[in-house]
Each structure stands twice: as structure tokens, then as C-alpha cells.
Amino acid sequence: MNKTTVFSAAAAVLATLSIVLPDTAIAGAHTGPPRAQDLLVDPGKRSDITGTVLITGANRGIGLEMARNYAERGWTVIATARNPDRADELNALAADNPGVSVERLDVTSDAEVAALAQKYRDQPIDVLLNNAAWLGDPADQRLGNYNFEVLLGVMDTNVGGPLRLAEAFLDNVARSEQKKIVGITSAQGSLTLIRSDTIQFYNASKTALNMSYRALSFAVRDKGITVALVSPGAVDTDMMALALGGADFQMRLLTPAESAEAVINVIDQYGFDMSGTFISHDGARLPW
Ligand SMILES: NC(=O)c1ccc[n+]([C@@H]2O[C@H](COP(=O)([O-])OP(=O)(O)OC[C@H]3O[C@@H](n4cnc5c(N)ncnc54)[C@H](OP(=O)(O)O)[C@@H]3O)[C@@H](O)[C@H]2O)c1
């Protein structure tokens, strides 16, 4: 890919994100604050709620910071990672916090999901937090160069994973106080907001996650379970670096810790009456 293509591809990704990032300055893009009537919750409001949370992909990025934030709030945290032996920061967090346990989990593995569900069969889980996702290499998802193995892998991770977890841990959530299943989604999955083709497979996976979790919200309604779809904002992580392709932009990305704080506040306030709603870290409703 030449420099101009990288620049315009990254600009398109950011242009999408800017629509939902009121404090983000992107050259040439006008952004404004979300309209008051679209704000569903207050992302700056911390509660003193505690419970048990299971987080996927908790070894780095936003998942690691959500594990840290929940631990600081006094929650019991089941923090999962594909390779716990290499999850140094997460293991250090668990060493300092008796309420944090680290477990092995590849969300694409039926066997690992079943084994973890068996291990925790007696444990109510208040918040089942599906954070793990795979972007895939942007070069593999461009017209003329489609790699269908990557397509299947992205779909299996980003849609199959959250559905596997929801099915396997449904009873744990149903037996809890808060009864929440959360999908960490993305504005990149919004059909309304999308303006580029740079990460097509990833975009499609988040749209599919939105649809499957909205449908799930109806399937579990009679159990009193809330299904939340929360986008974490534009965050400075490995995934964002890969999406931007090394382009240099003057914009403020959220730190993973800032995003984690806002997302957890949003989840705390996300009520049963909102189940199946697509919302951003800033408390605003997102268009499908
Ligand atoms: N960063 C952003 O700006 C942004 C914006 C919108 C939405 N999001 C969403 O926010 C969530 C976290 O993103 P991030 O930026 O923190 O990403 P990241 O830094 O790339 O971290 C992704 C995490 O997912 C894990 N993972 C990937 N495939 C997995 C699998 N098959 N099984 C278990 N874990 C797996 C990774 O584990 P390994 O270390 O083993 O690979 C890692 O822990 C994702 O759902 C992402 O789509 C991020």
C-alpha cells in the first residue's frame, strides 16, 4: 500500500470514530458534542456496585484495564487470556489482588469454553464481559486481496466468541444479582456511520455482533437478563495502531484506562429497559 492510500485509509477509520468522539480533533473533520437527547447514561458517574465479572481478552489493551478497574472497585474478577503464561501484567495484577483469578480461554475453542464453564458452574456471574476481539490484518480484507480464512477467523472470534460465552455462562448470569451480558462492540459496526472499506471483515463482524446480541436480548428477556452493546471509543491500543497503519495523526485517543473507566460506568448504569441498545463509552446512543 502506498503512503497516500495508508493516509486516506486511516483518515476514513478516524472519520467514522470522530462522529462519536466529541473531544477528538481530526484535521478537516468537524465534530460536535452528542445531542443531549441521545445521552442515555452519565459516563463520568461511578457507582459503588460490586459483584463478579468475567472478562475475555484481559491480558492487554482495554480488557486489562477493565480487569484493573473492576479490581480497584472491589469486584471479584475472573480475568481470561489465551496465553496466561505470557500475561505478565495480568498475573502481576492478580498477585496484588486476591479477588482476581487468571484463567486460560481462547474464545474460539468450544473445549476451553466448556472447561471454564464447568470449573465455575456454581459461581453466579453478574457481568459477562465479552471484550476479546481480532481485527485481522487490514491488507487481508481489501477488495482484490480478500483472505477468507481471515474472514472466518475474525467472525469466529468477534461473533462466535460472544455467542459461545453467552450460551455457556447463561445460568451463571441468570443466578446473579445484576444479570448482564455485555458485548464490547464498535462504531465501526454501524451501518449508518461507516464511510470506508479499510477493515471490512472487522466492520462486518461488529455489525453481526450487534445483530446477534440484539436478538439475544429478546431470547433472555424472560430470565431478567440485560444484554448490553457498548463501544469503548477510539482507544490507544495495539488494535488501533494496526487499524491506523502507522499513519501520524494529531488526535487524542483515549488511554485504555480512560476507556475502561467510562465503559464500566456505562455498564453499571445500563438497565434492563435498555437491553439490546447500542451505546458508546460517552453515554450516547449509537445508530445501527
Ligand atoms: N481500540 C479501539 O479503539 C477500539 C475501538 C472500538 C472497539 N474496540 C473493541 O474493544 C475491545 C478491546 O480492544 P483492544 O483495542 O483492547 O484490542 P487489543 O489491544 O488488540 O486486545 C485484544 C484482546 O483480545 C484478545 N483476543 C484476540 N483473539 C482472542 C481469542 N481467540 N480468544 C481470546 N482472546 C482473544 C487478545 O489476546 P492475545 O493477546 O492473546 O492476542 C487481547 O487480549 C475489542 O472488542 C475491540 O473490538 C476497540
The ligand as an SDF file (V2000), in Angstrom:
LIG
                    3D

 48 52  0  0  0  0  0  0  0  0999 V2000
   -9.0290    0.1900   20.4720 N   0  0  0  0  0  0  0  0  0  0  0  0
  -10.0940    0.8110   19.9690 C   0  0  0  0  0  0  0  0  0  0  0  0
  -10.0400    1.9870   19.5860 O   0  0  0  0  0  0  0  0  0  0  0  0
  -11.4120    0.0850   19.8720 C   0  0  0  0  0  0  0  0  0  0  0  0
  -12.4790    0.7690   19.2810 C   0  0  0  0  0  0  0  0  0  0  0  0
  -13.7020    0.1340   19.1980 C   0  0  0  0  0  0  0  0  0  0  0  0
  -13.8720   -1.1350   19.7220 C   0  0  0  0  0  0  0  0  0  0  0  0
  -12.8240   -1.7930   20.2980 N   0  0  0  0  0  0  0  0  0  0  0  0
  -13.0700   -3.1220   20.8710 C   0  0  0  0  0  0  0  0  0  0  0  0
  -12.5820   -3.1490   22.2040 O   0  0  0  0  0  0  0  0  0  0  0  0
  -12.1750   -4.4900   22.5360 C   0  0  0  0  0  0  0  0  0  0  0  0
  -10.7510   -4.4810   23.0390 C   0  0  0  0  0  0  0  0  0  0  0  0
   -9.9330   -3.9600   22.0060 O   0  0  0  0  0  0  0  0  0  0  0  0
   -8.4120   -3.5290   22.2260 P   0  0  0  0  0  0  0  0  0  0  0  0
   -8.2290   -2.2940   21.4470 O   0  0  0  0  0  0  0  0  0  0  0  0
   -8.0650   -3.5820   23.6600 O   0  0  0  0  0  0  0  0  0  0  0  0
   -7.6910   -4.7110   21.4170 O   0  0  0  0  0  0  0  0  0  0  0  0
   -6.2540   -5.3740   21.5460 P   0  0  0  0  0  0  0  0  0  0  0  0
   -5.3190   -4.4820   22.2620 O   0  0  0  0  0  0  0  0  0  0  0  0
   -5.9120   -5.8730   20.1980 O   0  0  0  0  0  0  0  0  0  0  0  0
   -6.5410   -6.6310   22.5160 O   0  0  0  0  0  0  0  0  0  0  0  0
   -7.3710   -7.6670   22.0410 C   0  0  0  0  0  0  0  0  0  0  0  0
   -7.5300   -8.7000   23.1390 C   0  0  0  0  0  0  0  0  0  0  0  0
   -8.3620   -9.7590   22.6110 O   0  0  0  0  0  0  0  0  0  0  0  0
   -7.6730  -10.9860   22.7970 C   0  0  0  0  0  0  0  0  0  0  0  0
   -8.0520  -11.9970   21.8270 N   0  0  0  0  0  0  0  0  0  0  0  0
   -7.9720  -11.9570   20.4780 C   0  0  0  0  0  0  0  0  0  0  0  0
   -8.3830  -13.1200   19.9500 N   0  0  0  0  0  0  0  0  0  0  0  0
   -8.7390  -13.9160   21.0030 C   0  0  0  0  0  0  0  0  0  0  0  0
   -9.2410  -15.2230   21.1260 C   0  0  0  0  0  0  0  0  0  0  0  0
   -9.4820  -16.0080   20.0630 N   0  0  0  0  0  0  0  0  0  0  0  0
   -9.5140  -15.7050   22.3740 N   0  0  0  0  0  0  0  0  0  0  0  0
   -9.2850  -14.9450   23.4610 C   0  0  0  0  0  0  0  0  0  0  0  0
   -8.7870  -13.7080   23.4110 N   0  0  0  0  0  0  0  0  0  0  0  0
   -8.5220  -13.2010   22.1950 C   0  0  0  0  0  0  0  0  0  0  0  0
   -6.1900  -10.6250   22.7000 C   0  0  0  0  0  0  0  0  0  0  0  0
   -5.4280  -11.6960   23.2460 O   0  0  0  0  0  0  0  0  0  0  0  0
   -3.9240  -12.0200   22.7160 P   0  0  0  0  0  0  0  0  0  0  0  0
   -3.0150  -11.1060   23.4610 O   0  0  0  0  0  0  0  0  0  0  0  0
   -3.7530  -13.4700   23.0610 O   0  0  0  0  0  0  0  0  0  0  0  0
   -3.9140  -11.7670   21.2310 O   0  0  0  0  0  0  0  0  0  0  0  0
   -6.1910   -9.3630   23.5370 C   0  0  0  0  0  0  0  0  0  0  0  0
   -6.2310   -9.6640   24.9080 O   0  0  0  0  0  0  0  0  0  0  0  0
  -12.3860   -5.3090   21.2570 C   0  0  0  0  0  0  0  0  0  0  0  0
  -13.6570   -5.9300   21.3020 O   0  0  0  0  0  0  0  0  0  0  0  0
  -12.3670   -4.2530   20.1700 C   0  0  0  0  0  0  0  0  0  0  0  0
  -13.0390   -4.6800   19.0090 O   0  0  0  0  0  0  0  0  0  0  0  0
  -11.5890   -1.2050   20.3790 C   0  0  0  0  0  0  0  0  0  0  0  0
  1  2  1  0
  2  3  2  0
  2  4  1  0
  4  5  1  0
  4 48  2  0
  5  6  2  0
  6  7  1  0
  7  8  2  0
  8  9  1  0
  8 48  1  0
  9 10  1  0
  9 46  1  0
 10 11  1  0
 11 12  1  0
 11 44  1  0
 12 13  1  0
 13 14  1  0
 14 15  2  0
 14 16  1  0
 14 17  1  0
 17 18  1  0
 18 19  2  0
 18 20  1  0
 18 21  1  0
 21 22  1  0
 22 23  1  0
 23 24  1  0
 23 42  1  0
 24 25  1  0
 25 26  1  0
 25 36  1  0
 26 27  1  0
 26 35  1  0
 27 28  2  0
 28 29  1  0
 29 30  1  0
 29 35  2  0
 30 31  1  0
 30 32  2  0
 32 33  1  0
 33 34  2  0
 34 35  1  0
 36 37  1  0
 36 42  1  0
 37 38  1  0
 38 39  2  0
 38 40  1  0
 38 41  1  0
 42 43  1  0
 44 45  1  0
 44 46  1  0
 46 47  1  0
M  CHG  2   8   1  16  -1
M  END
$$$$
